[in-house]
Amino acid sequence: MPFATTGTIAAIATAIVPQQGSVGIVRASGSEAIDIAKRLFHAPGKQVWESHRILYGYIRHPRTLELVDEALLLIMKAPRSYTREDVVEFHCHGGIIAVQQVLQLCLEAGARLAQPGEFTLRAFLNGRLDLTQAESIADLVGAKSPQAAQSALAGITGKLARPIKKLRADCLDVLAEIEARIDFEDDLPPLDYDLITSQIQTINLEINHILATADKGELLRMGLKVAIVGRPNVGKSSLLNAWSRSDRAIVTDLPGTTRDVVESQLVVGGIPVQVLDTAGIRETEDTVEKIGVERSRKAAESADLVLLTIDASQGWTPDDEEIYLNVKGHPLILIINKIDIVETLHVTSLQYPGEIKNVVKTAAAKNQGIEALEAAILEKIHSCKIQAADLDFAINQRQGAALTQAKSCLEQVLLTIEQDLPLDFWSIDLRGAIYALGEITGEEVTESVLDKIFSKFCIGK
């Protein structure tokens, strides 16, 4: 559905949870925002209604003058605001009722409810942000780790936009040289084919460098899904509890205690990790446990990494072998748990399939081996060519697709040069690369692209 970006909009700009949160903010943006505030907000004394000043007072119903809330009002006049429009924020008491009443009064006073991401969309359309910065704002709101937040902040400050804009400018320079020869061939020296080829190759090398951040971006945004699988009573739940430093899962000596998938959110080496403690996989006649076992199998299938856990005191059993055969196609780490209850020599001589290269020994009940487990996970990630650090920014899927398109166009230009085709053919693919690069920053963008991007935002942003 296309965005309607006219009129004054209003929305709740903070998460509202019953009995939680001391402050709730209602934001309005547009030409009537300050007039609406003046109708609703009563500032006692001689407080001055100036831009970037906070007023103290009361929000009242404009007709009945019924008191709605005691609040603060922040005024930000255009263009010194998030949207580059007049913006007001009512800082109310937190909870549900007060902020919803204030929002309703704003709507009755002439504002309309903002669509998802419309405040940021207006900031983009009014030139305050480019598209990479707008997307980075959404990434910052949804960041699951400090590193993800830092990557998003890098995008907000323009660390991604700057190289993209330079690449586009370089392509425009090459296109200008080519089109000048097309229009004024007799008045200019011959085109330096080697120089043009070198310039395009340099641009493509930089595109490849930026494309290399795609895996990091996906990892930081979405996180890593890790499934702990194994037979009943091998210590999967104890491992989750020790790792998450909490009692998320029930731990007993009875097999089959975990009947469903238990989730925990962790951060390992800056990477968000969703850990799934699954029900013990075994044949059972218990209807509820059967459902849990089936969910365990599905969790293992969808996981990015499987932690196959076995009991050191029992060794590698036929049941472990059966589970292994079902998950061996996934990136896998073998966890030999309960090493605290067996002799060291027994653990050392324990047999398991030779193709398993990543093995960690733990005593989850005594919180031993967790650091080694995290180190093994990070090593596994890096061995899969997923870098989670040491990069200033990380592109998302949309940006990666546009860069790939630009790269393809430039490679076609190089092929056109090699085939000695007319200059008109060169310019066609160069324009394609320029357009693709412009899509990333928003210099070239369609309404459907904007709709897709901003519809993923929360309403108050």
Secondary structure, DSSP 8 states (H G I E B T S, - for coil): ------S-EEEE-S--BTTB-SEEEEEEESTTHHHHHHHHEE--TT----TTEEEEEEEE-TTT--EEEEEEEEEE-TTSSSSSS-EEEEEEESSSHHHHHHHHHHHHTT-EE--TTHHHHHHHHTTSS-HHHHHHHHHHHT--SHHHHHHHHHHHTTTTHHHHHHHHHHHHHHHHHHHHHHHSGGGS----HHHHHHHHHHHHHHHHHHHTTHHHHHHHHH-EEEEEEESTTSSHHHHHHHHHTS--S---SSTT---S-EEEEEEETTEEEEEEE---------HHHHHHHHHHHHHHHH-SEEEEEEETTT-S-HHHHHHHHHHTTS-EEEEEE-GGGS-HHHHHT----TT---EEE-BGGGTBSHHHHHHHHHHHHHHTT---SS-S----HHHHHHHHHHHHHHHHHHHHHHTT--HHHHHHHHHHHHHHHHHHHTSS--HHHHHHHHTTS-TT-
